[in-house]
Amino acid sequence: MTTDNQNELTNDPQELLKHKHEADKQKQQFTNFARSVSGTTPVDNGQVSPDKHHEPDQQNNMKDTENRMI
C-alpha cells in the first residue's frame, strides 16, 4: 500500500509531525473499526489488552535513566 505522503520526502519537522498525526488518526480509525466489528471477542494470547495494567519494565527504566545521564 503506497500513499502520496511517501512520495513527498521532507525533513521539515512540522511536515513530519503533520504526517505522523495523519497516520495516527488512520490507525485510530482502523482500531475503532476493528473493535466495532469484533465486538466483545476475547483478545488473542499474542495481543496485549489495554484493560490490563502492566508494571514498567525495570530494564527499560534503567536504560531511560542511563540515556538521560548522557
C-alpha positions in Angstrom: 0.0 0.0 0.0 1.6 3.3 -1.1 0.3 6.7 -0.3 1.1 10.1 -1.8 2.7 11.1 1.5 5.6 8.6 0.9 6.4 10.3 -2.4 6.9 13.7 -0.7 10.0 13.2 1.4 10.8 16.1 3.7 13.0 16.9 6.7 10.7 19.7 7.9 9.7 18.9 11.5 6.3 20.4 11.0 5.5 18.4 7.9 6.8 15.2 9.6 4.6 15.9 12.6 1.6 16.5 10.4 2.2 13.2 8.6 2.6 11.4 11.9 -0.7 12.8 13.2 -2.4 11.8 9.9 -1.0 8.2 10.3 -2.0 8.1 13.9 -5.5 9.2 13.0 -5.8 6.5 10.4 -4.5 3.9 12.8 -7.1 5.0 15.4 -9.9 4.8 12.9 -8.8 1.3 11.9 -8.6 0.3 15.6 -12.1 1.7 16.3 -13.4 -0.2 13.2 -11.8 -3.5 14.2 -13.2 -3.2 17.7 -16.7 -2.4 16.5 -16.6 -5.4 14.2 -15.1 -7.8 16.7 -17.5 -6.7 19.5 -16.7 -8.5 22.7 -14.5 -11.1 21.2 -11.7 -12.0 23.6 -8.2 -10.7 23.0 -5.8 -13.3 21.5 -2.9 -14.6 23.6 -0.4 -12.7 21.5 -2.1 -9.4 22.0 -1.9 -7.1 25.0 -5.2 -6.0 26.4 -5.4 -2.2 27.1 -7.5 -3.0 30.2 -4.7 -4.8 32.0 -2.2 -2.8 34.0 1.4 -3.8 33.4 4.3 -2.8 35.7 7.0 -0.9 33.9 9.9 -3.0 32.7 12.9 -2.4 35.1 15.5 -2.8 32.3 13.8 -0.1 30.2 13.7 2.2 33.2 17.4 1.7 33.8 18.1 2.3 30.2 16.0 5.5 30.3 17.9 6.7 33.3 21.2 5.9 31.6 20.1 7.8 28.4 19.2 10.9 30.5 22.7 11.0 32.0 24.4 11.0 28.6 
